[in-house]
Amino acid sequence: MWHLLIASLLFALAPPALPAQRTAGSAEAEVERVARQYLDARLANDTTAVRRLLAEEYTGINSSGVLGDRASALRLPMNVTPMGQPIAGFEVDSVRVRVYDSAAVMTGIRRVRSADGSGGGGLRFMFVFIRRDGRWQLAASQATDLQSRSRPR
Amino acid sequence: MSAARYKPLRGVSLLVLATSVLLVGFGPRSTASTSSQSGEIELMMQKFLAAFSNRDVEAFTAYFAEDASMFFPPSAFSPPASLVEGRTNIAAAFRGLYERTGPRRTPANPIQPQDMRVKTFDGSAVVTFHLGSDSVRGRRTFVLRRTGAEWTIVHLHSSTLESQRAR
Protein backbone atom coordinates (compact mmCIF):
# COMPACT_ATOMS: atom_id res chain seq x y z
CA MET A 1 0.00 0.00 0.00
CA TRP A 2 2.66 2.52 1.07
CA HIS A 3 4.73 1.70 -1.99
CA LEU A 4 1.76 2.52 -4.19
CA LEU A 5 0.97 5.68 -2.25
CA ILE A 6 4.55 6.99 -2.45
CA ALA A 7 4.83 6.07 -6.13
CA SER A 8 1.57 7.87 -6.84
CA LEU A 9 2.65 11.01 -5.01
CA LEU A 10 6.00 11.05 -6.80
CA PHE A 11 4.17 10.68 -10.08
CA ALA A 12 1.88 13.56 -9.15
CA LEU A 13 4.79 15.84 -8.29
CA ALA A 14 6.74 15.11 -11.45
CA PRO A 15 6.92 18.03 -13.90
CA PRO A 16 4.54 17.66 -16.82
CA ALA A 17 5.73 16.86 -20.31
CA LEU A 18 9.20 15.99 -19.09
CA PRO A 19 11.18 14.86 -22.12
CA ALA A 20 11.63 11.13 -21.77
CA GLN A 21 15.27 10.57 -20.83
CA ARG A 22 16.34 13.33 -23.21
CA THR A 23 19.39 15.40 -22.38
CA ALA A 24 19.81 18.97 -23.56
CA GLY A 25 22.72 17.88 -25.73
CA SER A 26 20.76 15.30 -27.63
CA ALA A 27 17.83 17.69 -28.12
CA GLU A 28 20.22 20.24 -29.60
CA ALA A 29 21.64 17.63 -31.94
CA GLU A 30 18.13 16.65 -32.93
CA VAL A 31 17.25 20.27 -33.72
CA GLU A 32 20.37 20.59 -35.88
CA ARG A 33 19.46 17.39 -37.68
CA VAL A 34 15.93 18.66 -38.41
CA ALA A 35 17.34 21.99 -39.65
CA ARG A 36 19.63 20.09 -42.01
CA GLN A 37 16.66 18.03 -43.23
CA TYR A 38 14.74 21.23 -43.87
CA LEU A 39 17.56 22.83 -45.89
CA ASP A 40 18.13 19.62 -47.84
CA ALA A 41 14.40 19.32 -48.56
CA ARG A 42 14.35 22.88 -49.90
CA LEU A 43 17.35 22.15 -52.10
CA ALA A 44 15.58 19.08 -53.48
CA ASN A 45 12.27 20.96 -53.93
CA ASP A 46 10.80 18.21 -51.76
CA THR A 47 7.42 19.75 -50.98
CA THR A 48 6.24 16.77 -48.95
CA ALA A 49 9.22 16.93 -46.61
CA VAL A 50 9.09 20.73 -46.26
CA ARG A 51 5.36 20.55 -45.48
CA ARG A 52 6.04 18.00 -42.74
CA LEU A 53 8.84 20.11 -41.26
CA LEU A 54 6.98 23.44 -41.23
CA ALA A 55 4.54 24.29 -38.45
CA GLU A 56 1.09 25.44 -39.55
CA GLU A 57 1.82 28.87 -38.01
CA TYR A 58 5.19 29.25 -39.74
CA THR A 59 6.34 32.84 -40.31
CA GLY A 60 9.50 33.61 -42.23
CA ILE A 61 11.39 36.75 -43.16
CA ASN A 62 13.83 36.23 -46.00
CA SER A 63 17.04 38.14 -46.66
CA SER A 64 15.14 40.65 -48.77
CA GLY A 65 12.96 41.47 -45.79
CA VAL A 66 9.88 39.86 -47.28
CA LEU A 67 7.47 38.32 -44.80
CA GLY A 68 6.16 34.90 -45.74
CA ASP A 69 4.01 32.13 -44.36
CA ARG A 70 3.76 28.37 -44.77
CA ALA A 71 2.02 28.65 -48.12
CA SER A 72 4.67 30.96 -49.58
CA ALA A 73 7.44 28.76 -48.14
CA LEU A 74 6.01 25.81 -50.05
CA ARG A 75 5.91 27.65 -53.34
CA LEU A 76 8.15 26.12 -56.00
CA PRO A 77 10.97 26.47 -56.76
CA MET A 78 12.31 26.37 -53.22
CA ASN A 79 15.96 26.11 -54.20
CA VAL A 80 16.44 29.71 -55.31
CA THR A 81 17.59 32.87 -53.58
CA PRO A 82 15.08 35.70 -53.00
CA MET A 83 16.52 37.16 -56.22
CA GLY A 84 15.67 33.96 -58.09
CA GLN A 85 19.21 32.60 -58.49
CA PRO A 86 19.45 28.79 -58.32
CA ILE A 87 21.06 27.39 -55.18
CA ALA A 88 23.29 24.33 -55.39
CA GLY A 89 24.02 23.98 -51.71
CA PHE A 90 24.37 25.53 -48.29
CA GLU A 91 27.29 25.68 -45.95
CA VAL A 92 26.31 26.29 -42.36
CA ASP A 93 28.64 27.34 -39.59
CA SER A 94 28.77 29.20 -36.25
CA VAL A 95 25.71 27.23 -35.20
CA ARG A 96 24.23 27.79 -31.74
CA VAL A 97 21.20 25.89 -30.52
CA ARG A 98 19.34 26.61 -27.31
CA VAL A 99 16.51 24.38 -26.24
CA TYR A 100 13.78 25.77 -23.96
CA ASP A 101 11.47 22.90 -23.10
CA SER A 102 9.32 22.55 -26.21
CA ALA A 103 10.93 25.38 -28.17
CA ALA A 104 14.41 25.80 -29.61
CA VAL A 105 16.31 28.69 -31.14
CA MET A 106 19.01 27.92 -33.69
CA THR A 107 21.28 30.66 -35.02
CA GLY A 108 24.18 30.55 -37.41
CA ILE A 109 25.75 31.67 -40.63
CA ARG A 110 24.53 30.15 -43.88
CA ARG A 111 26.54 30.52 -47.06
CA VAL A 112 24.79 29.85 -50.32
CA ARG A 113 26.59 27.99 -53.11
CA SER A 114 25.28 29.01 -56.50
CA ALA A 115 24.51 26.50 -59.23
CA ASP A 116 27.32 27.92 -61.39
CA GLY A 117 29.83 27.07 -58.65
CA SER A 118 30.33 30.60 -57.43
CA GLY A 119 30.04 31.27 -53.77
CA GLY A 120 27.09 33.38 -52.76
CA GLY A 121 26.86 35.80 -49.92
CA GLY A 122 26.58 34.80 -46.31
CA LEU A 123 23.44 35.11 -44.26
CA ARG A 124 22.90 35.32 -40.54
CA PHE A 125 19.91 33.17 -39.84
CA MET A 126 17.61 32.28 -37.02
CA PHE A 127 15.33 29.26 -36.86
CA VAL A 128 12.70 28.80 -34.17
CA PHE A 129 11.55 25.23 -33.72
CA ILE A 130 8.67 23.97 -31.64
CA ARG A 131 8.21 20.41 -30.49
CA ARG A 132 4.84 18.88 -31.23
CA ASP A 133 3.71 15.29 -31.25
CA GLY A 134 7.25 14.19 -30.47
CA ARG A 135 8.95 15.99 -33.35
CA TRP A 136 10.48 19.40 -34.04
CA GLN A 137 8.87 21.72 -36.56
CA LEU A 138 10.09 25.04 -37.90
CA ALA A 139 7.81 27.81 -36.57
CA ALA A 140 9.72 30.95 -37.58
CA SER A 141 12.84 32.04 -39.41
CA GLN A 142 14.66 35.20 -40.36
CA ALA A 143 17.74 35.74 -42.50
CA THR A 144 19.89 38.81 -42.95
CA ASP A 145 22.72 39.48 -45.38
CA LEU A 146 26.08 39.64 -43.65
CA GLN A 147 26.99 42.61 -45.81
CA SER A 148 25.25 45.84 -45.01
CA ARG A 149 22.81 46.96 -47.63
CA SER A 150 21.03 49.24 -45.27
CA ARG A 151 21.35 52.55 -43.60
CA PRO A 152 21.04 52.86 -39.85
CA ARG A 153 17.75 53.65 -38.29
CA MET B 1 -2.34 -10.11 4.77
CA SER B 2 -5.76 -11.58 4.08
CA ALA B 3 -7.73 -10.89 0.97
CA ALA B 4 -10.49 -9.27 3.03
CA ARG B 5 -8.07 -6.67 4.47
CA TYR B 6 -6.27 -6.07 1.14
CA LYS B 7 -9.29 -5.15 -1.00
CA PRO B 8 -10.17 -1.79 0.64
CA LEU B 9 -6.50 -0.71 0.57
CA ARG B 10 -6.31 -1.39 -3.18
CA GLY B 11 -9.36 0.84 -3.64
CA VAL B 12 -7.64 3.69 -1.77
CA SER B 13 -4.51 3.24 -3.89
CA LEU B 14 -6.46 3.49 -7.10
CA LEU B 15 -8.14 6.64 -5.81
CA VAL B 16 -4.74 8.20 -5.01
CA LEU B 17 -3.41 7.20 -8.41
CA ALA B 18 -6.41 8.70 -10.20
CA THR B 19 -6.04 11.93 -8.21
CA SER B 20 -2.35 12.02 -9.10
CA VAL B 21 -3.09 11.69 -12.80
CA LEU B 22 -5.57 14.56 -12.56
CA LEU B 23 -3.00 16.70 -10.74
CA VAL B 24 -0.38 16.02 -13.41
CA GLY B 25 -2.83 16.65 -16.22
CA PHE B 26 -4.39 19.88 -15.01
CA GLY B 27 -2.20 21.38 -12.29
CA PRO B 28 0.97 23.08 -13.47
CA ARG B 29 -0.14 23.32 -17.10
CA SER B 30 -3.18 25.47 -16.43
CA THR B 31 -1.98 28.72 -17.96
CA ALA B 32 -3.69 31.66 -19.59
CA SER B 33 -5.55 31.18 -22.86
CA THR B 34 -3.87 31.97 -26.16
CA SER B 35 -5.70 35.29 -26.56
CA SER B 36 -4.84 36.49 -23.06
CA GLN B 37 -1.24 35.37 -23.61
CA SER B 38 -1.12 37.46 -26.78
CA GLY B 39 -2.48 40.40 -24.78
CA GLU B 40 0.21 39.93 -22.13
CA ILE B 41 2.86 39.81 -24.81
CA GLU B 42 1.59 42.93 -26.60
CA LEU B 43 1.61 44.82 -23.31
CA MET B 44 5.11 43.63 -22.55
CA MET B 45 6.25 44.68 -26.04
CA GLN B 46 4.74 48.14 -25.57
CA LYS B 47 6.72 48.60 -22.37
CA PHE B 48 9.85 47.23 -23.97
CA LEU B 49 9.54 49.53 -26.99
CA ALA B 50 8.83 52.58 -24.80
CA ALA B 51 12.05 51.94 -22.89
CA PHE B 52 13.85 51.22 -26.17
CA SER B 53 12.62 54.49 -27.71
CA ASN B 54 14.09 56.33 -24.73
CA ARG B 55 17.33 54.39 -25.04
CA ASP B 56 16.96 53.33 -21.44
CA VAL B 57 19.33 50.39 -21.68
CA GLU B 58 18.81 49.21 -18.14
CA ALA B 59 15.03 49.26 -18.51
CA PHE B 60 14.75 47.51 -21.87
CA THR B 61 17.46 44.93 -21.31
CA ALA B 62 15.55 43.85 -18.20
CA TYR B 63 13.13 42.20 -20.63
CA PHE B 64 15.92 39.97 -21.96
CA ALA B 65 16.58 36.60 -20.36
CA GLU B 66 19.97 36.16 -18.72
CA ASP B 67 21.05 33.82 -21.54
CA ALA B 68 19.40 35.77 -24.38
CA SER B 69 21.08 36.25 -27.72
CA MET B 70 20.75 38.89 -30.40
CA PHE B 71 21.68 39.70 -33.97
CA PHE B 72 22.10 43.44 -34.49
CA PRO B 73 21.18 44.84 -37.91
CA PRO B 74 24.14 45.62 -40.17
CA SER B 75 24.60 49.39 -40.27
CA ALA B 76 27.09 52.20 -40.64
CA PHE B 77 27.45 52.45 -36.87
CA SER B 78 29.28 49.13 -36.70
CA PRO B 79 27.14 47.11 -34.33
CA PRO B 80 28.46 43.67 -33.40
CA ALA B 81 28.58 41.56 -36.56
CA SER B 82 28.27 38.24 -34.82
CA LEU B 83 25.72 36.84 -32.42
CA VAL B 84 25.78 38.64 -29.06
CA GLU B 85 25.12 36.26 -26.21
CA GLY B 86 24.00 37.12 -22.69
CA ARG B 87 21.97 40.03 -21.33
CA THR B 88 25.08 41.79 -19.98
CA ASN B 89 26.81 41.68 -23.37
CA ILE B 90 23.65 42.84 -25.17
CA ALA B 91 23.41 45.82 -22.81
CA ALA B 92 27.10 46.64 -23.35
CA ALA B 93 26.66 46.44 -27.13
CA PHE B 94 23.71 48.86 -27.01
CA ARG B 95 25.60 51.28 -24.78
CA GLY B 96 28.51 51.25 -27.22
CA LEU B 97 26.15 51.74 -30.15
CA TYR B 98 24.41 54.70 -28.50
CA GLU B 99 27.74 56.33 -27.70
CA ARG B 100 28.53 56.23 -31.41
CA THR B 101 25.11 57.31 -32.65
CA GLY B 102 24.77 60.42 -30.53
CA PRO B 103 21.89 61.94 -28.64
CA ARG B 104 19.01 60.07 -27.12
CA ARG B 105 15.85 59.56 -29.10
CA THR B 106 13.17 61.85 -27.73
CA PRO B 107 9.89 60.45 -26.39
CA ALA B 108 8.14 62.48 -29.10
CA ASN B 109 9.69 60.13 -31.65
CA PRO B 110 8.78 56.70 -30.34
CA ILE B 111 9.32 53.47 -32.22
CA GLN B 112 6.15 52.55 -34.07
CA PRO B 113 5.97 48.84 -34.82
CA GLN B 114 3.87 48.00 -37.86
CA ASP B 115 1.97 44.82 -38.62
CA MET B 116 2.88 43.22 -35.29
CA ARG B 117 2.14 39.50 -35.27
CA VAL B 118 2.17 37.37 -32.15
CA LYS B 119 2.21 33.58 -32.32
CA THR B 120 2.04 31.70 -29.07
CA PHE B 121 3.12 28.14 -28.54
CA ASP B 122 3.40 26.01 -25.42
CA GLY B 123 5.36 28.35 -23.13
CA SER B 124 7.00 30.29 -25.93
CA ALA B 125 6.04 32.90 -28.51
CA VAL B 126 7.30 34.58 -31.65
CA VAL B 127 6.65 38.28 -32.27
CA THR B 128 7.41 39.90 -35.62
CA PHE B 129 6.91 43.43 -36.88
CA HIS B 130 8.50 45.89 -39.21
CA LEU B 131 9.67 49.45 -38.82
CA GLY B 132 10.27 52.41 -41.07
CA SER B 133 8.98 52.92 -44.59
CA ASP B 134 9.18 51.15 -47.92
CA SER B 135 12.51 52.82 -48.64
CA VAL B 136 14.13 51.80 -45.35
CA ARG B 137 12.54 48.85 -43.68
CA GLY B 138 13.54 47.18 -40.44
CA ARG B 139 12.38 43.68 -39.64
CA ARG B 140 12.35 42.34 -36.11
CA THR B 141 11.67 38.85 -34.80
CA PHE B 142 11.52 38.32 -31.04
CA VAL B 143 11.50 34.87 -29.50
CA LEU B 144 9.91 34.91 -26.07
CA ARG B 145 9.75 32.41 -23.30
CA ARG B 146 7.33 32.31 -20.43
CA THR B 147 9.02 31.91 -17.07
CA GLY B 148 6.51 31.87 -14.25
CA ALA B 149 4.18 34.82 -14.86
CA GLU B 150 6.70 36.73 -16.98
CA TRP B 151 7.60 36.72 -20.65
CA THR B 152 11.27 37.27 -21.40
CA ILE B 153 13.12 37.74 -24.67
CA VAL B 154 15.42 34.82 -25.40
CA HIS B 155 16.41 35.94 -28.90
CA LEU B 156 16.08 39.03 -31.07
CA HIS B 157 16.90 39.03 -34.75
CA SER B 158 17.10 42.49 -36.37
CA SER B 159 17.60 43.38 -39.98
CA THR B 160 17.31 46.62 -41.89
CA LEU B 161 17.07 47.00 -45.63
CA GLU B 162 17.12 50.00 -47.87
CA SER B 163 14.47 48.59 -50.13
CA GLN B 164 12.42 45.44 -50.40
CA ARG B 165 12.96 43.13 -53.26
CA ALA B 166 10.24 40.65 -54.01
CA ARG B 167 11.04 36.98 -54.27
Interface residues (C-beta under 8 A of the other chain):
Chain A: M1 L4 L5 S8 L9 F11 A12 A14 P15 P16 A17 E57 T59 I61 N62 S63 S64 G65 V66 L67 G68 S72 P82 M83 G84 S94 R96 R98 Y100 D101 S102 A103 V105 T107 R124 M126 V128 I130 A139 A140 Q142 A143 T144 D145 L146 Q147 S148 R149 S150 R151 P152 R153
Chain B: L9 V12 S13 V16 L17 T19 S20 V21 L23 V24 G25 G27 P28 R29 D67 S69 F71 P73 P74 S75 A76 F77 A81 S82 L83 E85 T101 D115 R117 K119 F121 D122 G123 S124 V126 T128 H130 L131 G132 V136 R137 G138 R139 T141 V143 R145 V154 H155 H157 S158 S159 T160 L161 E162 Q164 R165 A166 R167
